[in-house]
């Protein structure tokens, strides 16, 4: 993986805006209620590729996500779902060969961009794509889904005016739609599960950082509202599905600490 300078510099932004790392958390996209998001006013979605939709370095969709991915594409509509990867579609993808392969396997377009997430030039490319659609989609009508905090989540939160993330109001003042109104920009969703283990120490540190910032900024109410409005329970494992039970339990324990 090429060195990602914008991603390495993102932690410094925590010094004046710690909320920039705050996401809404699901294990994987099967927990996202895409229909509820559409009813709340979200019209488009940006997805990361590796460990969000595919196994790293493989272009085809993780089999377990087939139904959820189909639902997502049907709910948002053709052209309104975009893959933004730090590999496929970048300057490190000569001739856009991987981008074409990913687009073929996932049945959605892949953004062509020169700078990696969360660079502002990448954000400009995303905006240019959605504004060019027949029915343009604004920033506050987007959902950004990915598995890394310092790329996907930071990028989504940078797309908010002034990078502001408002605190939650009193529960009896809120409606489902107010989640989008209060976000005032894309909804950042972090898929905390992994399909292939990589950078596990960094992921553990990201989790601890998100938990700390969430407590310090008193954001638990806003996060719980998202869970109630847009999150579904995971489907039960398929019969015969092989899982590393003890490793899974250890990882869950580490995440909760």
C-alpha positions as CSV (number, residue, x, y, z in Angstrom):
1,X,0.0,0.0,0.0
2,X,1.5,3.4,-1.0
3,X,2.3,5.9,1.7
4,X,-0.8,8.0,2.5
5,X,0.4,11.4,3.6
6,X,-3.1,13.0,4.0
7,X,-4.0,10.0,6.3
8,X,-0.8,10.4,8.3
9,X,-1.5,14.1,8.9
10,X,-5.1,13.6,9.8
11,X,-4.4,12.9,13.6
12,X,-3.0,16.4,14.0
13,X,-6.4,17.8,13.2
14,X,-7.6,16.3,16.5
15,X,-5.8,19.1,18.3
16,X,-8.5,21.7,17.4
17,X,-11.3,19.4,16.2
18,X,-11.4,16.0,18.0
19,X,-14.9,15.3,16.8
20,X,-13.5,14.8,13.3
21,X,-12.9,11.1,14.1
22,X,-16.4,10.4,15.4
23,X,-18.3,7.9,13.3
24,X,-21.5,5.9,13.6
25,X,-20.5,2.3,14.1
26,X,-21.8,-1.0,12.6
27,X,-20.0,-4.3,12.3
28,X,-20.6,-4.5,8.5
29,X,-23.0,-3.2,6.0
30,X,-25.6,-5.9,6.7
31,X,-26.5,-3.8,9.8
32,X,-27.2,-0.7,7.8
33,X,-30.9,0.0,7.2
34,X,-30.6,1.5,3.7
35,X,-34.4,2.0,3.3
36,X,-34.6,4.0,6.5
37,X,-31.7,6.1,5.4
38,X,-33.4,6.8,2.1
39,X,-36.6,7.8,3.9
40,X,-34.6,10.1,6.1
41,X,-33.4,12.0,3.0
42,X,-30.1,10.3,2.2
43,X,-29.9,9.8,-1.6
44,X,-26.4,8.6,-2.3
45,X,-23.6,6.6,-0.8
46,X,-19.8,6.5,-0.9
47,X,-18.1,3.2,0.0
48,X,-14.6,2.1,0.7
49,X,-13.5,-1.1,-0.9
50,X,-11.0,-3.2,1.1
51,X,-12.3,-4.8,4.3
52,X,-15.6,-2.9,3.8
53,X,-17.0,-4.6,0.7
54,X,-14.2,-6.9,-0.3
55,X,-11.3,-8.9,1.1
56,X,-8.2,-6.7,0.6
57,X,-6.6,-7.1,-2.8
58,X,-9.6,-9.0,-4.1
59,X,-12.1,-7.2,-6.3
60,X,-15.2,-9.3,-5.8
61,X,-17.8,-8.8,-3.1
62,X,-17.6,-10.7,0.1
63,X,-20.3,-13.4,-0.4
64,X,-22.0,-12.7,3.0
65,X,-22.7,-9.1,1.8
66,X,-24.6,-10.0,-1.4
67,X,-28.1,-9.3,-0.1
68,X,-27.2,-6.1,1.7
69,X,-25.2,-4.8,-1.3
70,X,-28.1,-5.5,-3.7
71,X,-30.5,-3.7,-1.3
72,X,-28.2,-0.7,-1.1
73,X,-27.9,-0.3,-4.9
74,X,-31.7,-0.8,-5.4
75,X,-32.6,1.7,-2.6
76,X,-30.2,4.5,-3.8
77,X,-30.5,3.8,-7.5
78,X,-28.1,3.5,-10.4
79,X,-25.2,5.9,-10.3
80,X,-25.9,7.1,-6.8
81,X,-23.5,4.6,-5.1
82,X,-19.8,5.2,-5.6
83,X,-16.7,3.3,-4.6
84,X,-13.8,5.6,-3.4
85,X,-10.7,3.5,-2.8
86,X,-7.1,4.3,-2.0
87,X,-6.0,1.7,-4.5
88,X,-8.5,1.2,-7.4
89,X,-9.0,4.4,-9.4
90,X,-5.9,6.2,-8.1
91,X,-2.6,7.1,-9.7
92,X,-1.3,3.8,-8.5
93,X,-3.8,2.0,-10.7
94,X,-2.3,2.3,-14.2
95,X,-4.8,2.5,-17.0
96,X,-7.6,2.2,-14.3
97,X,-7.5,-1.5,-14.8
98,X,-8.3,-2.3,-11.2
99,X,-11.1,0.3,-11.1
100,X,-12.7,-1.3,-14.1
101,X,-12.4,-4.7,-12.5
102,X,-13.9,-3.5,-9.2
103,X,-16.7,-1.7,-11.1
104,X,-17.5,-4.9,-12.9
105,X,-17.7,-7.0,-9.8
106,X,-19.5,-4.5,-7.6
107,X,-21.8,-3.1,-10.4
108,X,-21.2,0.5,-9.4
109,X,-18.8,3.2,-10.6
110,X,-15.3,3.7,-9.1
111,X,-14.1,7.2,-8.6
112,X,-11.0,8.3,-10.5
113,X,-8.9,10.5,-8.2
114,X,-5.3,11.5,-7.8
115,X,-5.0,12.0,-4.0
116,X,-5.8,9.4,-1.4
117,X,-8.5,9.8,1.2
118,X,-9.0,12.0,3.3
119,X,-7.3,14.6,1.1
120,X,-9.4,17.7,0.2
121,X,-8.7,17.1,-3.5
122,X,-10.3,13.7,-3.1
123,X,-13.3,15.3,-1.5
124,X,-13.5,17.7,-4.5
125,X,-13.6,14.8,-6.9
126,X,-16.4,13.2,-4.9
127,X,-18.4,16.4,-5.0
128,X,-17.8,16.8,-8.7
129,X,-19.1,13.3,-9.4
130,X,-22.3,13.7,-7.4
131,X,-23.0,17.2,-8.7
132,X,-22.7,15.9,-12.3
133,X,-25.6,13.5,-11.9
134,X,-28.9,14.1,-13.6
135,X,-30.4,14.7,-10.2
136,X,-27.4,16.1,-8.3
137,X,-26.8,14.9,-4.7
138,X,-25.6,17.4,-2.0
139,X,-23.2,16.6,0.7
140,X,-25.9,16.4,3.4
141,X,-27.6,13.7,1.3
142,X,-24.6,11.4,1.3
143,X,-23.7,8.4,3.5
144,X,-19.9,7.6,3.7
145,X,-19.1,4.0,4.7
146,X,-15.7,2.7,5.4
147,X,-13.5,0.6,7.7
148,X,-10.8,3.2,8.6
149,X,-11.1,6.1,10.9
150,X,-8.3,8.3,9.6
151,X,-9.4,8.0,6.0
152,X,-13.1,7.3,5.5
153,X,-14.5,8.8,8.7
154,X,-12.2,11.9,8.7
155,X,-13.0,12.5,5.0
156,X,-16.8,12.3,5.7
157,X,-16.5,14.7,8.6
158,X,-14.3,17.1,6.6
159,X,-17.2,17.5,4.2
160,X,-19.3,19.2,6.8
161,X,-19.3,23.0,6.8
162,X,-16.6,24.2,9.1
163,X,-16.0,20.5,10.0
164,X,-18.6,21.0,12.8
165,X,-20.4,18.1,14.4
166,X,-23.3,19.3,16.6
167,X,-24.1,17.8,19.9
168,X,-27.3,15.9,20.4
169,X,-30.3,17.7,21.8
170,X,-32.8,16.4,24.4
171,X,-34.3,13.0,23.3
172,X,-37.9,14.4,23.3
173,X,-36.9,17.1,20.8
174,X,-35.5,14.7,18.2
175,X,-37.0,12.9,15.2
176,X,-35.4,10.5,12.8
177,X,-35.0,13.2,10.2
178,X,-33.2,15.5,12.7
179,X,-30.2,13.1,12.6
180,X,-29.6,14.3,9.0
181,X,-30.4,17.9,9.8
182,X,-28.0,18.0,12.7
183,X,-25.2,16.3,10.8
184,X,-25.2,19.1,8.3
185,X,-23.1,17.0,5.9
186,X,-22.4,13.4,5.1
187,X,-23.3,10.7,7.6
188,X,-20.0,8.9,8.5
189,X,-20.5,5.1,9.1
190,X,-17.6,3.0,10.3
191,X,-17.6,-0.7,9.7
192,X,-15.6,-2.0,12.6
193,X,-15.5,-5.6,11.5
194,X,-12.8,-7.0,9.3
195,X,-13.0,-9.7,6.6
196,X,-9.2,-10.2,6.6
197,X,-7.0,-9.2,9.4
198,X,-4.5,-6.3,8.6
199,X,-3.2,-3.4,10.6
200,X,-4.9,-4.8,13.7
201,X,-2.9,-2.7,16.2
202,X,-3.8,0.5,14.3
203,X,-7.5,-0.6,14.3
204,X,-7.3,-1.2,18.0
205,X,-5.9,2.3,18.6
206,X,-8.5,3.8,16.3
207,X,-11.2,2.1,18.4
208,X,-9.7,3.4,21.7
209,X,-9.5,6.9,20.2
210,X,-13.1,6.9,19.0
211,X,-14.3,5.7,22.4
212,X,-12.2,8.4,24.2
213,X,-13.4,11.2,22.0
214,X,-17.0,10.0,22.3
215,X,-16.9,10.1,26.1
216,X,-15.0,13.5,26.2
217,X,-17.5,15.2,23.8
218,X,-20.6,13.5,25.3
219,X,-21.7,12.1,21.9
220,X,-23.2,8.9,23.2
221,X,-26.8,10.2,22.8
222,X,-26.3,11.1,19.1
223,X,-24.7,7.7,18.5
224,X,-27.5,5.8,20.2
225,X,-30.1,7.7,18.1
226,X,-28.4,6.5,15.0
227,X,-28.4,2.9,16.3
228,X,-32.2,3.1,16.9
229,X,-33.0,4.7,13.5
230,X,-30.7,3.1,11.0
231,X,-29.1,-0.1,12.4
232,X,-30.5,-3.7,12.0
233,X,-29.3,-6.8,13.9
234,X,-26.8,-8.9,12.0
235,X,-28.3,-12.0,10.4
236,X,-27.4,-15.3,12.0
237,X,-24.3,-17.2,10.7
238,X,-25.0,-19.5,7.8
239,X,-25.0,-23.2,8.6
240,X,-21.5,-24.6,8.2
241,X,-19.8,-21.2,8.1
242,X,-16.4,-21.5,9.6
243,X,-15.5,-19.0,12.3
244,X,-12.5,-18.6,14.5
245,X,-14.5,-18.4,17.7
246,X,-11.7,-17.7,20.2
247,X,-10.0,-15.1,18.0
248,X,-13.4,-13.4,17.5
249,X,-14.1,-13.3,21.2
250,X,-10.6,-11.9,21.9
251,X,-11.0,-9.1,19.3
252,X,-14.4,-8.2,20.7
253,X,-12.9,-8.0,24.2
254,X,-10.1,-5.7,23.1
255,X,-12.6,-3.5,21.3
256,X,-14.7,-3.0,24.4
257,X,-11.8,-2.0,26.6
